Amino acid sequence: MFFSISFLVLSVLPLCGAVESGIIGGNEAKPHSRPYMVSVQINSVHMCGGMLIKKDYVLTAAHCVDNIECSGKDKLEVVLGAHNIKQKESKQQRIHVKKCIKHPCYRKKQPQNDIMLLKLKTAAKPNNAVKVTDLPKKNENIPARQKCSIAGWGMTSKNSAESSVLREVTLTVQNNSLCKGLWQVYFDTDSMICTVSDGKKAFCQGDSGSPLICGNEPQGLAAYTYPGDCLNSDYPEVYTKISYFLPWIKQVIG
C-alpha cells in the first residue's frame, strides 16, 4: 500500500531537481580544497554545480539548462577557482560556454540520463585553485553504507537564505534496491546512485550537477530530491552514476 500511494503522489507532483542553491547540515569547505568545483551560472546567477574534467570541458546535470537555449540570448558561463561566488576573488576564472552537449537519451523533465558536458570557449588555466579531476576508471557499483561527500553553494537550512561560500556535507550511500522500491520508475539501478536521507543533511536546490565524491573519485552528479522538501526522510537523494556514462563522455571529449 505504501508503494502504491507514494507512486500516486509522485505522479502528480513535478519531479524537482536542484535548480537554485543549497547544502543543508554541512560545514564551510576549506577555500579551494575542491579545485575541480564549478559554479554553472546563467546571466551571472548561480544555477548548478559541476566539475572540471578537462581544461575545456565541465561535467554537470542536463536539467540545469532545461529552461534556456544554450546558444540563445541567455549568457551561460562557468566560474572556476571560487570559494565565495558573490565576490570577485583573484583566483576565479569566468569562462563562457561554447556548447551544451546533453546525453542523447536525455529528455526534458525526466530523471534518466541527466548528464551534460559543457564545452568551454577557452581552456581553463590550472593552478592551486583550479584543477582537472580524474573520472572513475570503470563502471562499478558503490557499496551501501560507504561515506561520500558533496559540496555546493547555497542554503544552510531549509528555507534559509543562500550561502555565498562553498559548503560541504558527508552522506551515506543507500542500497540501490531500496531506492528503486521507493522511487520506482524514477530510479534506474544501473545508471543512478542514492544516499540515505536522515532529515538533517542533504543537497538541495542549486547543487544539481555537483559531484558526489567517494574515496578520491567522483561517482555521482546530484540529480533530484523529493519535490519541495530536500530533507524528506522517506526518500533517498538521487545522483546520476558517472561511471555508467564513461563511454559517452570519452567519445565526446576524446
C-alpha positions as CSV (number, residue, x, y, z in Angstrom):
1,M,0.0,0.0,0.0
2,F,2.8,2.4,0.8
3,F,4.5,2.0,-2.6
4,S,1.3,2.5,-4.5
5,I,0.4,5.6,-2.5
6,S,3.9,7.0,-2.9
7,F,3.8,6.4,-6.7
8,L,0.5,8.2,-6.9
9,V,1.9,11.2,-5.1
10,L,5.0,11.3,-7.3
11,S,2.9,11.0,-10.4
12,V,1.1,14.2,-9.7
13,L,3.9,16.3,-8.2
14,P,6.6,17.8,-10.5
15,L,9.9,15.9,-10.1
16,C,12.2,18.7,-9.0
17,G,15.9,18.7,-9.5
18,A,18.1,21.2,-7.8
19,V,17.8,24.5,-9.6
20,E,18.7,27.2,-7.1
21,S,21.1,26.6,-4.2
22,G,21.8,24.5,-1.1
23,I,23.9,22.2,1.1
24,I,22.0,21.5,4.3
25,G,23.6,20.3,7.5
26,G,27.2,20.7,6.3
27,N,30.1,22.9,7.0
28,E,32.0,25.6,5.1
29,A,34.7,24.0,3.0
30,K,38.3,25.0,3.3
31,P,38.8,27.5,0.5
32,H,40.0,25.9,-2.7
33,S,40.1,22.4,-1.2
34,R,38.0,21.2,-4.1
35,P,39.7,22.8,-7.0
36,Y,37.6,20.8,-9.5
37,M,34.4,22.5,-8.4
38,V,32.5,24.7,-10.8
39,S,29.6,27.2,-10.4
40,V,27.4,27.0,-13.5
41,Q,25.8,30.4,-14.0
42,I,23.1,31.9,-16.2
43,N,23.3,35.7,-16.6
44,S,25.8,35.7,-13.7
45,V,23.4,33.9,-11.3
46,H,24.5,30.6,-9.9
47,M,22.2,27.7,-11.0
48,C,24.1,24.5,-10.6
49,G,27.3,22.8,-9.6
50,G,29.7,20.9,-11.9
51,M,33.3,19.7,-12.1
52,L,36.2,20.3,-14.5
53,I,37.1,17.1,-16.2
54,K,39.3,18.5,-18.9
55,K,40.8,22.0,-19.4
56,D,37.9,22.9,-21.7
57,Y,35.1,20.6,-20.5
58,V,32.8,20.7,-17.5
59,L,30.5,17.8,-16.4
60,T,27.2,18.7,-14.9
61,A,23.5,17.8,-14.9
62,A,21.5,18.2,-18.2
63,H,18.4,19.6,-16.5
64,C,20.4,22.7,-15.4
65,V,19.7,24.2,-18.8
66,D,16.1,22.9,-19.3
67,N,14.7,26.4,-19.4
68,I,17.2,28.2,-21.6
69,E,18.7,27.9,-25.1
70,C,22.4,27.3,-24.7
71,S,23.1,29.3,-27.9
72,G,20.4,31.9,-27.2
73,K,20.3,35.3,-25.6
74,D,21.0,33.9,-22.1
75,K,24.6,34.1,-21.1
76,L,25.8,30.7,-19.9
77,E,29.2,30.7,-18.0
78,V,31.2,28.7,-15.6
79,V,33.1,30.1,-12.7
80,L,36.2,28.2,-11.6
81,G,38.5,28.6,-8.6
82,A,35.8,30.2,-6.5
83,H,35.1,30.0,-2.8
84,N,32.8,33.0,-2.4
85,I,30.8,33.3,-5.6
86,K,29.3,36.6,-4.5
87,Q,32.8,38.2,-4.6
88,K,35.4,38.8,-7.4
89,E,38.2,36.7,-5.9
90,S,41.6,36.9,-7.5
91,K,41.8,33.2,-8.2
92,Q,38.4,33.0,-10.0
93,Q,38.2,32.3,-13.7
94,R,35.0,33.1,-15.5
95,I,34.6,31.4,-18.9
96,H,31.8,31.4,-21.4
97,V,30.3,28.2,-22.6
98,K,30.6,27.4,-26.2
99,K,28.3,24.4,-26.5
100,C,26.0,22.3,-24.3
101,I,26.2,18.6,-25.1
102,K,23.4,16.7,-23.4
103,H,23.3,13.0,-23.3
104,P,21.4,11.9,-26.5
105,C,18.9,9.9,-24.5
106,Y,18.1,12.8,-22.0
107,R,14.6,14.1,-22.2
108,K,13.5,17.4,-20.5
109,K,11.9,17.0,-17.1
110,Q,12.9,13.2,-16.9
111,P,15.4,11.9,-14.4
112,Q,17.1,9.3,-16.6
113,N,20.4,10.2,-18.5
114,D,20.5,13.5,-16.7
115,I,24.1,14.3,-17.6
116,M,25.7,17.0,-19.8
117,L,29.1,18.2,-21.0
118,L,29.8,21.9,-21.3
119,K,32.4,22.8,-24.0
120,L,34.2,26.0,-22.9
121,K,35.1,28.8,-25.3
122,T,38.6,29.0,-23.8
123,A,40.6,26.5,-21.8
124,A,40.9,26.8,-18.0
125,K,44.3,27.7,-16.6
126,P,45.2,25.2,-13.9
127,N,46.6,26.5,-10.6
128,N,46.2,25.6,-6.9
129,A,42.6,26.7,-7.1
130,V,41.6,25.2,-10.5
131,K,42.4,21.6,-11.3
132,V,41.0,18.9,-13.6
133,T,39.7,15.9,-11.7
134,D,40.0,12.3,-12.8
135,L,37.0,10.3,-13.7
136,P,36.3,6.8,-12.4
137,K,38.3,4.2,-14.2
138,K,35.5,1.7,-14.7
139,N,31.8,1.1,-14.2
140,E,31.3,-0.5,-10.8
141,N,28.7,-0.4,-8.0
142,I,29.2,1.8,-5.0
143,P,28.7,-0.3,-1.8
144,A,25.9,0.7,0.5
145,R,26.9,2.4,3.8
146,Q,30.0,4.0,2.2
147,K,30.6,7.5,3.3
148,C,30.8,10.1,0.5
149,S,30.8,13.9,0.3
150,I,29.3,16.6,-1.8
151,A,29.8,20.4,-1.9
152,G,27.8,23.3,-3.2
153,W,26.8,26.9,-2.8
154,G,23.5,27.7,-1.0
155,M,21.1,27.3,1.9
156,T,22.4,26.2,5.2
157,S,18.9,25.1,6.4
158,K,15.5,24.6,4.8
159,N,14.1,27.8,3.5
160,S,17.1,29.8,4.7
161,A,19.0,32.5,2.7
162,E,21.7,31.3,0.4
163,S,25.3,30.9,1.4
164,S,27.8,32.6,-0.8
165,V,30.7,30.3,0.2
166,L,31.2,26.7,-0.8
167,R,29.8,24.3,1.8
168,E,30.3,20.5,2.1
169,V,28.5,17.6,3.7
170,T,29.2,13.9,4.3
171,L,26.4,11.5,3.2
172,T,26.0,7.7,3.3
173,V,25.3,5.6,0.2
174,Q,21.9,3.8,0.3
175,N,21.2,0.3,-1.1
176,N,20.0,0.7,-4.7
177,S,17.2,-1.8,-4.4
178,L,15.7,0.2,-1.5
179,C,15.9,3.3,-3.6
180,K,14.2,1.5,-6.5
181,G,11.4,0.4,-4.2
182,L,10.7,3.9,-3.1
183,W,11.3,5.9,-6.2
184,Q,10.0,3.2,-8.6
185,V,10.0,4.4,-12.2
186,Y,12.1,7.5,-11.3
187,F,15.1,5.4,-10.3
188,D,17.3,3.2,-12.5
189,T,19.6,0.8,-10.6
190,D,22.2,0.7,-13.4
191,S,22.7,4.4,-14.0
192,M,21.8,6.0,-10.6
193,I,23.1,6.2,-7.1
194,C,21.3,7.3,-4.0
195,T,22.2,8.4,-0.5
196,V,20.4,8.0,2.9
197,S,18.0,10.8,3.8
198,D,18.2,11.3,7.6
199,G,16.2,14.6,7.6
200,K,19.2,16.6,8.7
201,K,21.8,16.5,5.9
202,A,21.2,16.9,2.2
203,F,22.0,18.5,-1.1
204,C,19.2,20.8,-2.3
205,Q,18.3,23.3,-5.0
206,G,21.3,24.6,-6.8
207,D,23.5,21.6,-6.2
208,S,22.4,19.7,-9.3
209,G,25.5,18.6,-11.2
210,S,27.8,18.8,-8.1
211,P,29.9,15.7,-7.8
212,L,29.4,13.1,-5.1
213,I,33.0,12.1,-4.1
214,C,33.5,8.6,-2.8
215,G,37.1,8.0,-1.7
216,N,39.0,10.2,-4.1
217,E,36.8,9.7,-7.1
218,P,33.7,11.5,-8.3
219,Q,31.0,8.8,-8.6
220,G,27.7,10.7,-9.0
221,L,26.2,14.0,-10.1
222,A,23.4,15.4,-7.9
223,A,20.2,14.9,-9.8
224,Y,17.0,15.2,-7.7
225,T,15.4,15.1,-4.3
226,Y,11.8,14.8,-3.1
227,P,9.7,17.7,-4.6
228,G,9.8,20.7,-2.4
229,D,11.4,19.0,0.6
230,C,15.1,18.2,0.3
231,L,15.1,16.9,3.9
232,N,12.2,14.4,3.4
233,S,13.4,11.4,5.4
234,D,11.3,8.9,3.5
235,Y,13.0,9.4,0.1
236,P,16.8,9.0,-0.6
237,E,18.5,11.6,-2.7
238,V,19.5,10.6,-6.2
239,Y,22.5,11.0,-8.4
240,T,23.4,10.2,-11.9
241,K,26.1,7.5,-11.9
242,I,29.1,8.9,-13.7
243,S,30.9,5.6,-14.4
244,Y,27.8,4.3,-16.3
245,F,28.3,7.1,-18.8
246,L,32.1,6.8,-19.3
247,P,31.9,5.5,-22.9
248,W,29.8,8.5,-23.9
249,I,32.0,11.0,-22.0
250,K,35.1,9.7,-23.6
251,Q,33.6,9.7,-27.0
252,V,32.7,13.4,-26.7
253,I,35.9,14.7,-25.1
254,G,38.3,12.5,-26.9
